[in-house]
Amino acid sequence: MKAYFDHGATTPIDPEVLKAMTPFLKQRFGNAASLHKLGREASEAVENSREAIAKFIGAKPEEIVFTSGGTESNNFAIKGIAFAKKKGHLIVSKIEHDCVLNSARWLEKQGFEVTYLSVDDEGFVSPEELRKAIQDDTFLVSVMHANNEIGTIQPLKEISKVCREKGVLLHSDACQSLTKVSVNIDDLGVDLMTINSHKIYGPKGVGALYIRKGVKIDPYFSGGGHENGKRSGTLNVPGIIGFGKSVQINHKVGHVKKLRNIFMKGVEKRISDVKLNGPRGDKRLANNANYSFKYIEGEGLLFRLDSHGIAVSTASACASNTLEPSHVLTSIGLPHEIAHGAIRFTFGKDNTLQEVEYVLDKLEKEVKELRKMSPYKRGWK
Ligand SMILES: Cc1ncc(COP(=O)(O)O)c(C=O)c1O
């Protein structure tokens, strides 16, 4: 049996999405910037996708800029706003994705001042702490909508109120929350928002940045002035068509949540010495469960599950090739040995109850076996 529980890393392409993309990979291959019929057809299809995505997040089509994905959108948002401001202070939370944190670190080297805002033991940013961190020269706050490792959904509305009061722009990385909870830009009160396609059954290598009308941002790429001068480069037409379709398919969030809850109950009933990382209830993404299995090391467990055809992850997919414990888990206060024992399970619309039962059986067995061998369990620290 095979069971994929790593939808937070990426998702398979939905058949409807693939069907919508296929003509643009074959006979409708035109460059959306070309003036002839093939080009005009491509451009028209891109604009339909832009409209669908804009509608989905409550934006205007002209506020959507297509990019190569979440990493580029986050770089563009943070560096583009900073370049437009020239100097000053920005605030990012300590549990942002590396592409946000490393953009902020890079800006520090260019002379900008950065505050890395702490989170509580469930991963929440406090709007009051944020208020205290805002300075006279703060121009941007970047707080992700939902965390990719522990599923914490931030109180963006309250965070936005603070930013509005202080006249500071708010950017949010919504790569993990898109289609799981509402990401209406006006309800959330964001000025910029990052989204991508490959977490929502669309193709990899495509995403978008929502930029509220009137926000001044410098382009990140120099080139021919595509996307209204904001993002040069030939548009990834099939990718954009797939992305546009992927917001329109049924994401079956109720089903995903039900399976995730059955899994959580099973883990907590059948396996001792486990710790749920991140919050419970509605403030946690419906598809995410992240557990530390005490006395064992996550990577070892991951490979044992892999040998049964079960795909899960330690930390985030992009960071899991390092030996450092996850910055998210250490930021919520986990000691290193507990952080190292963490596994993220992220559920998807095509998972089944049988798969959940299968993973629970294998997990119980492998945790038991690894613990038998664990030096920690034998009192070695
Ligand atoms: C929260 C978050 N932001 C950004 C990214 C990066 O997106 P992409 O893979 O499209 O560059 C990811 C994907 O791992 C993510 O989970």
The ligand as a Gaussian input file, in Angstrom:
#p B3LYP/6-31G(d) Opt

LIG

0 1
 C        4.586000      28.766000       3.818000
 C        5.364000      28.586000       2.564000
 N        5.871000      29.660000       1.946000
 C        6.590000      29.553000       0.813000
 C        6.851000      28.324000       0.257000
 C        7.687000      28.248000      -0.991000
 O        6.869000      28.137000      -2.104000
 P        7.431000      27.568000      -3.514000
 O        7.735000      26.131000      -3.287000
 O        6.276000      27.791000      -4.457000
 O        8.602000      28.390000      -3.869000
 C        6.339000      27.171000       0.861000
 C        6.606000      25.826000       0.293000
 O        7.295000      25.019000       0.855000
 C        5.579000      27.321000       2.047000
 O        5.103000      26.241000       2.681000

